[in-house]
Amino acid sequence: MSIILDKVNYVYSPGTAYEKQALKDISLVLEDGDFIGLIGHTGSGKSTLIQHMNGLMRATSGGVYYNGADIYDKDYSLRELRKKVGLVFQYPEHQLFETTVLADVKFGPANLGLTPLEVDLRAYEALRQVGIGDELIDASPFELSGGQKRRVAIAGVLAMQPEVLILDEPTAGLDPRGRDEILDRIAAIHEERHITVVLVSHSMEDVAKYVDRIIVMNGGSVAWNDTPRNVFRHYRELEAIGLAAPQVTYALQALHGRGLPVDTDVTTVREARDAVLAWYQKNGRNGLRAEAAGVQGKLYSEEAGGDSPCAGAEKRRGGAR
């Protein structure tokens, strides 16, 4: 197993007027190869939590373990930990500084004591994985598009060959195409390298599409830690803490509420398509007509307060007079 957090607490500015407990008894296990989504409203503790995972922040109490070793042990090398647990901060392109794309990606591995050939191989492989071609390697990173800069910054972390990759809102500020390109690349890297990925996001659609498990933070505590289906089943409770389910979940809930007996636990467009097709294949065109008639009658009844479409029509005509 990769990372264990055992009853981790963290307090900002302890003993002062600004004291605030950011993490409360966090106990989590991140297994090798997991793809985890971390969600929560602003101030819920997400960023504080991920900075404990590679030792950038030290817990006020509790323990953090990487591959069975206590990272707070006096003989433990946090530098070695950070080689294995890579953290990509929000807007990582702000940290680009070299004159060329290739030089920027090479900076990290060049400080690991590797040979120049090994550094080059790592850099080229990382750039390939994020979709940056040879035509851009000698370009200034500051001449790239926003999405390209983001990918170069991620490549700089990948060139360190981490076993765990943590990304703090990697698609923030990108257009839909740029967002999809980044997330598709991350999913491909997860499949190719079999590394553990932790994705911090405010997009429920992105989390539902890519991750295998969701951790929901609320007020510094873990509110849920389960599969996307099981988490988004609690969409009403999520709304109460400032979150929501993917839009497609609400769409299927609405269809079910109108009388169409489809699976309401879907979280992605693909699952929604499959749910509707499964119902259609089972019931056929006649079933669709029957359900449509039932839905239409229910709509009339709800709108008019009557028991039938005719009653609704009479009430509407009466109102018009």
C-alpha positions in Angstrom: 0.0 0.0 0.0 1.2 3.5 -0.8 0.1 6.1 1.8 -1.6 5.7 5.2 -2.8 8.6 7.2 -3.6 7.6 10.8 -5.7 10.0 12.9 -4.1 13.0 11.4 -4.9 16.4 12.9 -3.6 19.8 11.8 -4.0 23.1 13.5 -3.0 26.4 11.9 -1.5 29.1 14.2 -2.0 27.1 17.4 -2.2 29.1 20.6 -3.0 32.4 18.8 -6.2 34.3 18.1 -6.0 32.8 14.5 -6.0 29.2 15.6 -8.0 27.0 13.2 -8.2 23.2 13.0 -7.9 22.3 9.3 -7.8 18.5 9.6 -9.7 16.4 12.2 -8.8 12.8 12.8 -8.2 11.9 9.2 -7.6 8.2 8.6 -7.2 7.1 5.0 -5.4 4.4 3.0 -4.3 5.1 -0.6 -3.5 1.8 -2.2 -1.0 1.2 -5.1 -2.7 2.0 -8.4 -5.7 3.9 -7.0 -7.3 6.7 -9.0 -8.8 8.9 -6.3 -10.9 12.0 -6.6 -10.7 14.5 -3.7 -13.6 16.9 -3.5 -15.0 19.4 -1.0 -16.1 23.0 -0.8 -13.5 25.8 -0.5 -11.9 25.6 3.0 -12.8 22.0 3.6 -9.2 20.9 4.0 -8.3 19.4 0.6 -5.1 21.3 0.0 -3.9 20.9 3.5 -4.6 17.2 3.3 -2.6 16.6 0.1 0.4 18.6 1.4 0.6 16.1 4.3 0.9 13.2 1.8 4.4 14.2 0.7 5.5 15.8 3.9 5.3 19.5 2.9 3.2 20.0 6.0 3.7 18.1 9.3 0.7 16.9 11.2 0.0 18.4 14.6 -0.8 14.9 15.8 -1.2 11.5 14.1 1.0 9.7 11.7 1.7 9.5 7.9 3.3 6.3 6.5 4.6 5.7 3.0 5.1 2.1 2.0 5.1 1.1 5.7 7.7 3.7 6.8 6.9 6.5 9.2 7.7 9.8 7.3 8.1 11.6 10.7 10.9 9.3 11.8 14.0 11.3 12.5 16.0 9.2 10.0 13.4 9.3 7.2 14.4 11.3 4.1 11.6 13.7 3.1 13.6 14.5 0.0 13.4 10.8 -1.1 9.7 10.9 -0.3 9.1 13.9 -2.5 10.8 12.0 -5.4 8.2 9.3 -5.0 5.1 11.4 -4.2 4.8 14.2 -6.8 2.6 17.2 -6.1 1.4 19.4 -8.9 0.0 22.6 -7.4 -2.9 24.6 -8.9 -1.7 26.8 -11.8 1.7 25.0 -12.0 2.7 26.9 -15.1 3.5 29.8 -12.8 6.5 27.8 -11.8 8.0 27.5 -15.3 11.2 29.4 -15.5 13.7 27.9 -18.0 14.4 29.2 -21.5 13.1 26.1 -23.3 10.4 23.5 -22.7 13.0 20.7 -22.6 15.3 22.5 -20.1 12.3 23.1 -17.8 11.3 19.5 -17.8 15.0 18.4 -17.3 15.5 20.6 -14.2 14.0 18.1 -11.7 15.7 14.9 -12.8 19.0 16.8 -13.4 19.1 17.3 -9.6 18.8 13.5 -8.9 22.4 12.6 -9.7 21.5 10.9 -13.0 23.6 10.8 -16.1 22.9 13.4 -18.8 21.5 10.5 -21.0 19.1 9.4 -18.2 17.9 12.9 -17.7 17.2 13.4 -21.4 15.4 10.0 -21.6 13.2 10.9 -18.6 12.4 14.4 -20.0 11.5 13.1 -23.5 9.4 10.3 -22.1 7.5 12.7 -19.8 6.8 15.2 -22.6 5.6 12.3 -24.8 3.2 11.2 -22.1 1.6 14.7 -21.8 1.4 15.1 -25.6 4.1 17.7 -26.2 5.8 16.9 -29.5 9.3 17.5 -30.7 8.4 20.7 -32.5 7.8 22.4 -29.1 10.8 21.1 -27.1 13.0 24.0 -28.0 10.3 26.7 -27.7 10.1 29.1 -24.8 7.5 27.8 -22.3 6.1 31.3 -22.1 5.1 31.2 -25.8 2.8 28.2 -25.3 -1.0 28.1 -24.9 -2.4 27.8 -21.4 -3.1 24.1 -21.8 0.3 23.4 -23.2 2.0 25.3 -20.3 0.0 23.2 -17.9 1.1 20.0 -19.6 4.8 21.0 -19.6 4.5 21.7 -15.8 3.0 18.3 -15.3 5.7 16.7 -17.4 8.3 18.3 -15.1 6.8 16.3 -12.2 6.4 13.1 -14.3 10.1 13.3 -15.2 10.9 12.6 -11.6 9.1 9.2 -12.1 6.8 9.4 -9.0 4.9 6.4 -7.7 2.1 8.7 -6.6 0.9 11.7 -8.6 -1.2 14.4 -6.7 -2.8 17.1 -8.8 -4.5 20.1 -7.2 -7.2 21.2 -9.7 -5.0 20.6 -12.8 -7.7 22.0 -15.1 -8.5 25.2 -13.3 -8.9 28.1 -15.8 -8.8 25.9 -18.9 -11.4 25.8 -21.6 -13.4 22.5 -22.1 -11.0 21.2 -24.8 -7.9 21.9 -22.7 -9.5 20.4 -19.7 -10.4 17.2 -21.5 -6.9 16.9 -23.0 -5.2 17.2 -19.6 -7.5 14.7 -17.9 -7.3 12.2 -20.8 -3.6 12.4 -20.6 -3.6 11.8 -16.8 -5.9 8.8 -17.2 -3.6 7.4 -19.9 -0.5 7.9 -17.6 -2.4 6.1 -14.8 -3.1 3.2 -17.0 0.4 3.1 -18.6 2.5 3.5 -15.4 0.0 2.0 -12.9 0.8 4.8 -10.5 -1.5 6.1 -7.8 -3.3 9.3 -8.8 -5.1 11.8 -6.5 -7.1 14.3 -8.4 -8.4 17.4 -6.5 -11.3 18.9 -8.4 -14.4 21.1 -8.2 -15.9 19.4 -11.3 -18.2 16.6 -10.3 -18.4 15.5 -14.0 -14.6 15.1 -14.2 -14.4 13.2 -11.0 -17.2 10.9 -11.9 -15.7 10.2 -15.4 -12.1 9.4 -14.3 -11.8 8.2 -10.7 -12.4 4.9 -9.0 -13.0 6.3 -5.5 -14.0 9.6 -4.1 -13.0 11.2 -0.8 -15.3 14.0 0.2 -14.0 16.6 2.7 -16.2 18.7 4.9 -15.0 20.9 7.7 -11.7 19.2 7.9 -13.1 15.7 8.2 -13.8 12.9 5.7 -17.6 12.9 5.0 -17.5 10.0 2.4 -14.9 7.6 1.1 -16.5 5.4 -1.5 -17.1 4.7 -5.2 -18.6 7.5 -7.4 -22.0 5.8 -7.5 -22.2 5.4 -3.8 -21.1 8.9 -3.1 -23.3 10.7 -5.6 -26.3 8.6 -4.4 -26.2 11.1 -1.5 -26.6 14.1 -3.8 -29.1 15.8 -1.4 -26.6 15.5 1.5 -23.8 16.7 -0.8 -25.9 19.8 -1.7 -26.2 20.5 2.0 -22.4 20.9 2.3 -22.0 23.0 -0.8 -21.4 20.3 -3.4 -23.6 18.5 -6.0 -23.8 15.4 -8.2 -23.0 15.4 -11.9 -25.7 17.0 -14.0 -26.5 13.6 -15.7 -27.4 12.2 -12.3 -30.0 14.9 -11.8 -31.3 14.3 -15.4 -31.9 10.6 -14.7 -33.5 11.4 -11.3 -35.9 13.7 -13.2 -36.7 11.0 -15.7 -37.4 8.5 -12.9 -39.5 11.1 -11.1 -41.6 11.5 -14.3 -42.3 7.8 -14.4 -39.5 6.3 -16.5 -38.0 3.5 -14.5 -34.3 4.0 -15.3 -31.2 3.5 -13.1 -30.8 6.7 -11.1 -27.3 5.9 -9.8 -25.6 6.8 -13.0 -22.8 9.4 -12.8 -21.5 9.7 -16.4 -23.1 10.4 -19.8 -22.0 6.9 -21.0 -23.8 5.3 -18.0 -26.9 7.4 -18.7 -26.9 6.3 -22.3 -26.5 2.6 -21.3 -29.3 3.0 -18.7 -31.8 4.4 -21.2 -30.8 1.9 -23.9 -31.2 -1.0 -21.4 -34.7 0.1 -20.6 -35.6 0.6 -24.3 -34.2 -2.8 -25.3 -36.2 -4.4 -22.5 -39.5 -2.6 -23.2 -39.3 -1.8 -26.9 -41.1 0.9 -28.8 -44.5 0.1 -27.3 -43.1 0.5 -23.8 -41.7 3.9 -24.8 -45.1 5.0 -26.1 -46.8 3.8 -22.9 -44.2 5.5 -20.7 -44.4 8.7 -22.7 -48.2 8.7 -22.3 -47.8 8.2 -18.6 -45.3 11.0 -18.3 -47.5 13.3 -20.3 -50.5 12.5 -18.1 -48.4 13.1 -15.0 -47.2 16.4 -16.3 -50.8 17.5 -17.0 -51.8 16.4 -13.6 -49.0 18.2 -11.8 -49.5 21.4 -13.8 -53.2 21.6 -13.5 -53.8 19.9 -10.2 -56.4 17.6 -11.8 -56.6 13.9 -12.1 -56.4 13.7 -15.9 -55.2 15.6 -19.0 -58.8 16.6 -19.6 -59.2 18.1 -16.1 -56.0 20.0 -16.6 -57.2 21.4 -19.9 -60.5 22.5 -18.4 -58.6 24.3 -15.6 -56.3 26.0 -18.0 -59.2 27.2 -20.1 -61.0 28.4 -17.0 -57.9 30.3 -16.0 -57.7 31.9 -19.4 -61.1 33.4 -19.0 
